[in-house]
Amino acid sequence: MVFISKVLYAISKRSKRGKAPQVGTFLDKLELVVRGGAGGPGLPKFGGIGGNGGSVIIEAEEGATLKSIRQKYSDYDKISASVGNPSKKASILGKKGDDHVIPVPKGISAYDRQGNIIGEVNEEGEKLVIARGGMGGCPQTGYFGMKGQIHKVRLELKLIADIGFVGFPNAGKSTLLRALSNARPKIASYPFTTMMPNIGIITYKDHRQISLADLPGLIEGAHVNIGLGHRFLRHVERTKALLLVVDINGFRLSAEHLYRSCLETVILLNKELELYKEELLDKPAILVVNKMDSPDAATKFNEISDDLKNLSSLNGK
């Protein structure tokens, strides 16, 4: 059982009248070797300029996945754009080489070999050059075409979902996802059962959808990357709303760690989100107090209900 808001309860009830929810599995990180095309040679005798090499570009596209990219390019050593055309007597200005455009999902961050961010694509049709083509042959280059950039690029997906489930390990997030959709995430009694986000999609009769993301459990210090915190927290940024799932019995990671009460876990989750990125507190949020069928759960909840209301009033909610 869960103590659940009327908003989420309505979602659960309506999903039973809609089509069966669907589940998605995905890759959230991918490395590629990309090479811009070389510039075409110039023609010194006539002052002809060679065409610039094409660039390798990622473009946000609905329905694209990192998994499909890996499947498409699995046999390629490098993903290359076309070379620029040479300058000719009949065509003094060489034609630019064709760009190589890679469709990617919305919410992709691209990083170079050193881990420096190259840029992001977040909206449909947004493009980012990840390997620029070389300059065509011209007086500045002695009419030699220049080589294109070669990069080892890491693409990382910041999960895009309507609602992201946030909580400490073993709070019951995966069980809740099962109850609200037909997703079948791994469920066990030990911490960190969920290491990759699990997605459930609720589709209604009018074809509206709500996507639910069961995110890996956080621990104290996640904002400074303890317990792979940054890897998990980056998914939270791409959700429209947050669902904080806490255990009415509190949380203790192991015998070496401090026990945290239910109320303390609510406060700590808020703290981790705020310290990672303060803007996360601006997202709409729903609190779910889980495992209400455990012994003395009702008594424990009554003891903290006023405090929970006070926390909400501090945030103006």
N, C-alpha and C positions, 0 to 999 in steps of 0.2 A: 504493500500500500504506500501511497505517497500523499503528503499534504500538498495540494496543487492549486494553482490559481484558477479562477473561472475562465480566464483567457485560454490557457493551455487545455483545460478540460473541454472547452468548446471545440478546439482543434481536434482533440482525440475523438469526440463524438461525431464530428462532421466527417472525419476520415473514414468512418465505418460506412457512410452512405456513398462515398466516392469509389473510384477505382482502386484496385489493390496497389499499395505503395510499391515503389521500385527501389532497388538498391544499386549504388554505383561503387565500383572499386577503381582506384586510380593510383598513378605514380605522382609523387609530389616533388621530385628532384631529378634532374637529368643533366649530364655533361655532354657537350658536343665540341668537336674541333671544327672550326669554321674558317674559311679563307676567302677574302675578297679577290676579285679578278684582277689580273695585272693590266696595267695600261697598255694601249697599243702604241707601237713605234710611230714617231713622227717622220716627216719627210723634209730633211734639211734643205734640199735643193730648192724647194718651193715654199719653205716656211710652213709646211703642213703640220697640223697638230693631231696627234693620235688620240683616239677615244679613251676616256677614263674607263677603268675596270668597273664591273658591276659590284654591288655590295650585297652582303648577306644580311637579311632583315627578318625580324620576327614581327608578326602582325596578330593582334588579338582577334580571335574568330569564335563565334558561337559554336559550341559542339566540339572544338578541338581539344585534344588531350595530350599530355606528355607521353603517355603510353603509345599512342598512335605515331608520334614522332620517332620513338625508339624503334618501333616495328618497321617504319618506312626506311629509316637510315641505318639499320642494323649492319648492313654489309658495306657501309661507306667508311673509309678512313677519315676523309675530310669532306665537309659540305662546302662546295665551292660555287662562287658566282662566275659569270662569263668574263672572259678577257675583252678589253676594248679593241675595236677594229683599228687597223693601221691607217695612217694617212696615205692617200693615193693621189696621183695626178688628177684623176677624174673626180676625186672626193677629198678635197684638202682637209676638211674636218672629219676625222674618224668618228664613227658612231660609237656611242657608249655601250659597254657590255651590259647584258641583261642582269638585273638583280635576281638573287635567289631568295624568295620569300617563304618563310616557314610559318604556317599557321600555329598559333599557340592559344591556350585558354586565357581568358581574362584573369588579371591578377597575377601576372608573372613578373618576377624580379630577375634580372640578368646580372651575373657577377663575373669578373675576370679571374685569371688564375691566382691572383694575390688576394682575392676575396673582396676587392673593391666593387661597389655597385656601378654598373654601366647605365642602368635605367630600368624603368618599369613600363608595362603596358597594362592598363586597367580597364579601358573602355573598348567597345566593339570598334574595329577598324584602326585602332591606335597602333603605330609602327615604331620600331626601334632598330637602328643600325647596330649590329653587333660585330661586323667585320667590314671595314670600308675598302672599296676598290682603290687600286693604285692610279696615280695620275698618268694621263697619256703623255707621250713624248712631245716635248716642247723645248723652246730655247733654254729654259731654266734647268732642264734635265739632260741637256745635250741631245735632245730628241730621242732619248731612250725611254721606253715605257717603264714606269715604276711598279714594283711588286705591290700586291694588295696585302692588307693586314691578315695575319694568322693569329687566331686566338683560341684558347681552350676556355669555353664559356660554360658556366653553370646556370641552368634555369631552375628557379624555385617557384613553386605554386603556393600562393597564399590562398588557402581554401575559400571559395565563395559559397556561402550558404545563407539561408534566411535566418536560421537560429543555430547558434553554437552552444553545445552543452559544455559547461565549464565546472570543474570540481576537483577535489583531491581523489587519489586512487581509491577504488572500492566504494565510491559513494553511491553507485547504482546507475550511472549514466548509460551504460550499455543495456541494462535491463529496461530502462525507461525508453530507450530508442526502439527496442523490440516491441514494447507495448504500444507505441505510437505509430509504428510502421512495420513492414515485414522484413526489415533489416535483420540480419542474423550475425551480429558481432560475437566474437569470442567472449565468454563470460566465465570467470573463475574467482575464487576467494582470495587470491593473492594480488598484491599491488602491481600496477603497470601491465595488466592484461591487455589493455588497448595501447599499442605502440604507434599505430597509424590511424588517422581519422576514419571513422565509418560513417557512411552517408545513407540516409533514408529519405526517399522522396514520396510525399503524399500528393496524389493526383485526384482532383475532384471531378465530378461529372461535367462541369463547365470548363474543364481542362486547366483550371488554376492549379498551381503546385506550391507546396511548402517544402523546402529542403531542410532537413535536420542533420546536424553534424555532431557526432559523438567524438569529442576531442580527447587526446591522451591526457591522463591525470597530471595535475600540477603538484608541486611540493613547495614548501617554504624556500625562498631563494630562487625561484624560477626566473625572476626578473634579471638576475645576474647569471643566468644560464645553468644553474644547478639542476641536475636531473633533466638535461636536454631542454631546459625551460624555453630558450629562445626558439628552438625548432617547433615546440608545441604552441607557444604564444603567437607566433606569426600567423597561424591559421585564424586566431580570434579576430584579427584586424579585418578580415574579409567577410565577416558575418554582419547581417543587418541588426540582429538582436542577440542578447546573451541569455542563456538559461543556466542559472547557478544551481547546481545539484549538491546538496549537503546531506550527510547522514545524521539523523536525530541523535545517534549515540556518540557522535564525535568522530575523531580520526587520530590514529597513531600509526605512523609508517612502520615502525619496528620497536623492539624493546629498548633500543638505544635512543629513540626519539621521544620528545615530549608528547603527552596526550593533549589533544585540543578538543574542547567541547564543541557542540554544534554551533553555538553563537560565535565562538572564536574562529571556526572555519569560515563562516560568512565574512567576518572582518578581514581575515588573512587573505581570502580570495580577492576581495576588493583591493587590498593593499598590493598584492602581486600585480594585478592588472594596472593599477595606478602608477606603480613604480616602473613598469615596463613601458607604458605609453599612456599618459594622462587622458588622452582623447578617448580611450576605451570606456571611460566612465560616462561619456555622453551617450553611449548606446542604450536603447531601451533594454531593460533587464527584468527577468522573472525569477523569483526564488522558489525552488522546489525543496521541501524538507522531506527526505526519503526515509524508507524503512519504518514507517509509522505502525507497522504490524508487529514490531518487536516489543518485548516486555517493557512496561512503564513508559512507552513512547508518548502517550497522551499527556502524562504528568510532566515529562520533560519538556514537551512543547508548550504547555501552559505556563511553565516557568520562564520561558524565553519569549513568548509571543509579544509582550509589551515592549521588550527591548528591540525586537525586530521592527515593530511599528515605529519606534523612536529613530532607528537607523534610517528608515524610509523617509521620515519627516525631515531629517537632516539634509537629505538630498533633494528635498522638494517634491518627492514622489508620493 
